[in-house]
């Protein structure tokens, strides 16, 4: 049994310590906004925050999380008020299929927390998530819009 703090709530999850955090979040806790993409930490669809830092949850074992605070896409706007990143996403019509978007938004939120006014070079270095629909130009526009909001 592992104890976890996800989106400010404490959970007891009955998983092996080696279980990927992604599966504990989705299958044990029931938060399905975090997506499974590749399973090898390459695509970023599973990005969550651990103590504010973006982490690919498909490769993070539950046993490594410990008392750290996990935030999922559901935890960004707990009162239903969208964040500036989420608003910029909608205003710039970023999603097409939308599958990668929760991970992308989590990565961008972490970037803007660290660098409130990122350059294109900062974006290129930090946002390595993959979008199969190819919305990278809209993503960049939304990042700059959120930075200026």
C-alpha positions as CSV (number, residue, x, y, z in Angstrom):
1,X,0.0,0.0,0.0
2,X,1.4,3.4,-1.0
3,X,0.3,6.7,0.3
4,X,0.1,9.5,-2.3
5,X,-0.9,13.1,-2.4
6,X,-2.6,13.9,-5.7
7,X,-4.2,17.3,-6.4
8,X,-4.1,18.1,-2.7
9,X,-5.9,14.9,-1.6
10,X,-4.3,11.9,0.2
11,X,-4.8,8.5,-1.3
12,X,-3.9,4.9,-0.3
13,X,-3.2,3.0,-3.5
14,X,-2.8,-0.8,-3.5
15,X,0.0,-1.2,-6.0
16,X,3.6,-2.5,-6.1
17,X,6.2,0.1,-5.6
18,X,7.4,-0.5,-9.2
19,X,4.0,0.3,-10.7
20,X,4.2,3.4,-13.0
21,X,2.6,6.4,-11.4
22,X,0.4,6.8,-14.5
23,X,-1.4,3.5,-13.7
24,X,-1.9,4.4,-10.1
25,X,-3.4,7.8,-11.1
26,X,-5.7,6.3,-13.8
27,X,-6.6,2.9,-12.4
28,X,-6.4,3.3,-8.7
29,X,-7.4,6.9,-8.1
30,X,-9.7,7.2,-11.2
31,X,-8.3,10.4,-12.7
32,X,-8.2,9.8,-16.5
33,X,-7.0,13.1,-17.8
34,X,-3.4,11.9,-17.8
35,X,-3.0,9.8,-20.9
36,X,-0.9,6.8,-21.9
37,X,1.0,7.5,-25.0
38,X,4.2,5.6,-25.6
39,X,5.0,4.0,-22.3
40,X,8.7,4.9,-22.5
41,X,8.7,8.6,-21.5
42,X,9.2,9.9,-25.0
43,X,5.8,11.5,-26.0
44,X,4.8,13.4,-22.9
45,X,1.1,12.5,-23.0
46,X,1.5,11.3,-19.4
47,X,3.1,14.5,-18.0
48,X,2.2,15.4,-14.5
49,X,3.8,17.7,-11.9
50,X,5.7,16.3,-8.9
51,X,6.4,19.1,-6.5
52,X,5.8,21.5,-9.4
53,X,8.3,19.9,-11.9
54,X,7.1,18.2,-15.0
55,X,7.5,14.4,-14.9
56,X,6.5,11.7,-17.4
57,X,4.4,9.5,-15.2
58,X,4.6,6.3,-17.4
59,X,8.2,5.8,-16.3
60,X,8.0,7.1,-12.7
61,X,7.5,4.3,-10.2
62,X,5.0,4.9,-7.4
63,X,7.7,3.9,-4.9
64,X,9.8,6.9,-6.0
65,X,7.0,9.4,-5.4
66,X,6.8,9.1,-1.6
67,X,5.5,12.2,0.2
68,X,5.9,14.4,-2.9
69,X,2.9,16.3,-4.2
70,X,1.5,15.1,-7.5
71,X,-0.6,17.4,-9.7
72,X,-2.5,16.1,-12.7
73,X,-4.4,18.1,-15.3
74,X,-7.5,17.8,-13.1
75,X,-5.7,19.6,-10.3
76,X,-4.8,22.7,-12.4
77,X,-8.3,24.2,-12.1
78,X,-9.9,22.6,-9.1
79,X,-12.6,25.3,-8.7
80,X,-13.5,25.3,-12.4
81,X,-11.6,28.5,-13.2
82,X,-9.3,27.8,-16.1
83,X,-5.6,28.8,-15.8
84,X,-4.1,31.3,-18.2
85,X,-2.5,28.3,-20.1
86,X,-5.8,26.6,-20.5
87,X,-7.5,29.8,-21.6
88,X,-4.7,30.4,-24.2
89,X,-5.1,26.8,-25.4
90,X,-8.8,27.4,-26.2
91,X,-8.3,30.9,-27.6
92,X,-5.5,29.8,-29.9
93,X,-7.4,26.6,-31.0
94,X,-4.5,24.3,-30.1
95,X,-6.3,21.0,-29.8
96,X,-7.2,18.9,-32.8
97,X,-7.6,15.3,-31.6
98,X,-6.7,16.5,-28.1
99,X,-5.1,13.3,-26.9
100,X,-1.7,14.9,-26.0
101,X,-3.1,18.1,-24.7
102,X,-3.2,17.3,-21.0
103,X,0.4,16.4,-21.0
104,X,1.3,19.4,-23.2
105,X,-0.6,21.8,-20.9
106,X,1.2,20.4,-17.8
107,X,4.6,20.8,-19.5
108,X,3.8,24.4,-20.5
109,X,2.4,25.3,-17.1
110,X,5.7,24.1,-15.5
111,X,7.7,26.1,-18.1
112,X,5.8,29.3,-17.4
113,X,6.2,28.8,-13.6
114,X,10.0,28.6,-14.2
115,X,10.3,31.2,-17.0
116,X,7.3,33.5,-17.1
117,X,8.4,35.1,-20.5
118,X,10.1,32.2,-22.4
119,X,11.8,32.8,-25.7
120,X,11.3,30.4,-28.6
121,X,14.6,28.8,-27.6
122,X,13.3,28.2,-24.1
123,X,10.1,26.7,-25.5
124,X,12.1,24.4,-27.9
125,X,14.3,23.2,-25.0
126,X,11.5,22.6,-22.5
127,X,8.5,21.4,-24.5
128,X,9.5,18.1,-25.9
129,X,6.0,16.6,-25.9
130,X,4.9,15.1,-29.2
131,X,1.7,16.0,-31.0
132,X,0.8,13.7,-33.8
133,X,-1.6,16.2,-35.2
134,X,1.3,18.7,-35.6
135,X,-0.2,21.6,-33.6
136,X,3.3,22.9,-32.6
137,X,2.8,26.4,-34.1
138,X,-0.5,26.8,-32.2
139,X,1.2,25.5,-29.1
140,X,4.0,28.2,-29.4
141,X,1.4,30.9,-30.0
142,X,-0.6,29.8,-27.0
143,X,2.5,29.8,-24.8
144,X,3.4,33.3,-25.8
145,X,-0.3,34.4,-25.3
146,X,-0.3,32.8,-21.8
147,X,3.0,34.5,-21.0
148,X,1.5,37.9,-21.9
149,X,-1.8,37.3,-20.1
